[in-house]
Amino acid sequence: MYKEELAIISQAVLNEIEGYEFYKLAGSQAATEGTKEAFLELANEELKHADYLKKLWSKLSGGGEIKIGDILETGIKIPSPEIYRWDKIDKSSASVTMSVFGIGMQMEQSSVDFYEQAKSKVTSQAGKELFDLLIGWEKVHLKQFTEQYNILKEDWWAEQGFAPF
C-alpha cells in the first residue's frame, strides 16, 4: 500500500546514516574538544532521525498505516535553534570548521529538496504531513549551519585581512 513511501523512507535512512558518518568523522578530526562535541551532537541528531525512519519503515512494511497522531507523537521534535553549543567551536581552526559547515549546508539543503520531492509523490495527507515534519528537521539544521557559517566566515575574513569592508 505504501510502496512509494517505503522507497522514499529507505533512501531517507541512507541519507541520515551518511550524515551521521560525516559528522562523526568531522568530530574525530576536530582540533578541540568543544568542536568535537558540536559535531558529535550533530551526528547523534542524524542517528535519531535514522532510528525514527527505520521504525516507521518497519511499521509500514508490516501493513501498518501512517496516522497523523503517530507522526506528531513520535517523541522526535524539531530541534530548538539552541540545541547546539556553537560557542564551543574553536575559531582558530575556522577554515576546517567552515568546510564542514559548508558541506553540512549542502547536505541539509539536499535533504530538504529530497523530502519536498517525496512530498509531491505521495497522495495521502498523513504522508504529506510526515514529509513536512522531515522538511522541518532539515530546515532547522540548515538555518543553524548557515548562521554559524556566516559568523565563522566573518572571523576568517578578518583574520585574512579582508575586513572591514
C-alpha positions as CSV (number, residue, x, y, z in Angstrom):
1,M,0.0,0.0,0.0
2,Y,2.8,2.4,0.8
3,K,5.3,1.2,-1.8
4,E,6.4,4.8,-2.8
5,E,6.7,5.9,0.8
6,L,8.8,2.8,1.7
7,A,11.2,3.5,-1.2
8,I,11.5,7.1,-0.1
9,I,12.0,6.2,3.6
10,S,14.6,3.6,2.6
11,Q,16.6,6.4,0.8
12,A,16.0,8.8,3.7
13,V,17.5,6.3,6.2
14,L,20.6,6.1,4.0
15,N,20.8,9.9,3.8
16,E,20.6,10.2,7.6
17,I,23.3,7.5,8.1
18,E,25.6,9.2,5.6
19,G,25.1,12.5,7.6
20,Y,25.8,10.6,10.8
21,E,29.0,9.2,9.4
22,F,30.1,12.6,8.0
23,Y,29.6,14.4,11.3
24,K,31.2,11.6,13.3
25,L,34.2,11.8,11.0
26,A,34.3,15.6,11.4
27,G,34.2,15.2,15.1
28,S,37.1,12.7,15.1
29,Q,39.2,15.2,13.2
30,A,38.2,18.3,15.3
31,A,41.0,20.3,16.7
32,T,39.3,21.0,20.1
33,E,37.0,19.1,22.4
34,G,34.3,21.8,22.0
35,T,34.3,21.4,18.2
36,K,34.3,17.7,18.6
37,E,31.3,17.8,20.9
38,A,29.3,20.1,18.5
39,F,29.9,17.7,15.6
40,L,29.1,14.6,17.6
41,E,25.8,16.3,18.7
42,L,25.0,16.7,15.0
43,A,25.9,13.1,14.3
44,N,23.6,11.9,17.1
45,E,20.8,14.1,15.8
46,E,21.2,12.3,12.4
47,L,21.1,9.0,14.1
48,K,17.9,9.8,15.9
49,H,16.3,10.6,12.5
50,A,17.6,7.4,11.0
51,D,16.2,5.4,14.0
52,Y,12.8,7.1,13.7
53,L,12.7,6.4,10.0
54,K,13.6,2.7,10.5
55,K,10.8,2.3,12.9
56,L,8.4,4.0,10.5
57,W,9.6,1.8,7.7
58,S,9.1,-1.4,9.8
59,K,5.6,-0.3,10.7
60,L,4.6,0.5,7.1
61,S,6.2,-2.6,5.6
62,G,4.2,-4.8,8.1
63,G,1.0,-3.4,6.8
64,G,0.6,-0.6,9.3
65,E,-0.7,2.8,8.3
66,I,0.6,6.3,8.6
67,K,-1.6,8.1,11.1
68,I,-1.4,11.8,11.8
69,G,-1.2,11.2,15.5
70,D,1.7,8.8,15.1
71,I,3.6,11.4,13.2
72,L,3.0,14.1,15.7
73,E,3.7,11.9,18.7
74,T,6.9,10.4,17.6
75,G,8.9,11.7,20.5
76,I,11.2,13.3,18.0
77,K,10.7,17.0,17.8
78,I,12.1,19.6,15.5
79,P,15.2,20.7,17.4
80,S,15.3,24.0,19.1
81,P,17.6,26.5,17.4
82,E,19.6,26.5,20.7
83,I,20.3,22.7,20.7
84,Y,23.9,23.0,19.7
85,R,26.6,24.9,21.7
86,W,28.3,26.7,18.8
87,D,30.2,28.9,21.3
88,K,32.4,25.8,22.0
89,I,33.7,25.8,18.4
90,D,37.4,26.8,18.2
91,K,37.6,29.7,15.8
92,S,41.3,29.2,15.4
93,S,40.5,26.3,13.1
94,A,37.8,28.2,11.3
95,S,38.8,27.1,7.7
96,V,38.3,23.4,8.5
97,T,35.1,24.1,10.5
98,M,33.8,26.3,7.8
99,S,34.4,23.5,5.3
100,V,32.4,21.0,7.4
101,F,29.6,23.6,7.8
102,G,29.6,24.3,4.1
103,I,29.3,20.6,3.3
104,G,26.7,20.3,6.0
105,M,24.7,23.1,4.5
106,Q,24.7,21.4,1.1
107,M,23.7,18.1,2.7
108,E,20.8,19.7,4.6
109,Q,19.6,21.6,1.5
110,S,19.7,18.3,-0.4
111,S,17.6,16.7,2.3
112,V,15.1,19.5,2.2
113,D,14.9,19.1,-1.6
114,F,14.6,15.3,-1.3
115,Y,11.7,15.5,1.2
116,E,9.9,18.2,-0.8
117,Q,10.1,16.0,-3.9
118,A,8.9,13.0,-1.8
119,K,6.0,15.0,-0.5
120,S,4.9,15.7,-4.1
121,K,4.9,12.0,-4.9
122,V,2.6,10.8,-2.2
123,T,-1.2,11.1,-2.2
124,S,-2.1,10.5,1.5
125,Q,-2.5,13.5,3.8
126,A,-0.6,11.6,6.5
127,G,2.3,11.0,4.1
128,K,2.4,14.7,3.2
129,E,2.5,15.6,6.9
130,L,5.2,13.1,7.6
131,F,7.4,14.8,4.9
132,D,6.5,18.2,6.3
133,L,8.0,17.0,9.6
134,L,11.1,15.8,7.9
135,I,11.5,19.0,6.0
136,G,11.2,20.9,9.3
137,W,14.0,18.9,10.8
138,E,16.3,19.6,7.9
139,K,15.4,23.3,7.7
140,V,16.3,23.9,11.3
141,H,19.7,22.3,10.7
142,L,20.2,24.3,7.5
143,K,19.4,27.6,9.3
144,Q,21.7,26.8,12.2
145,F,24.6,25.9,9.8
146,T,24.1,28.9,7.7
147,E,24.1,31.3,10.7
148,Q,27.2,29.6,12.2
149,Y,29.0,29.5,8.8
150,N,28.4,33.3,8.3
151,I,29.8,34.0,11.8
152,L,32.9,31.9,11.1
153,K,33.2,33.5,7.6
154,E,33.4,37.0,9.1
155,D,36.0,35.9,11.6
156,W,38.0,34.2,8.8
157,W,37.8,37.2,6.6
158,A,39.0,39.4,9.4
159,E,42.0,37.0,10.0
160,Q,42.9,37.2,6.3
161,G,42.8,41.0,6.4
162,F,39.7,41.1,4.2
163,A,37.8,43.1,6.7
164,P,36.4,45.8,7.3
165,F,34.5,46.2,4.1
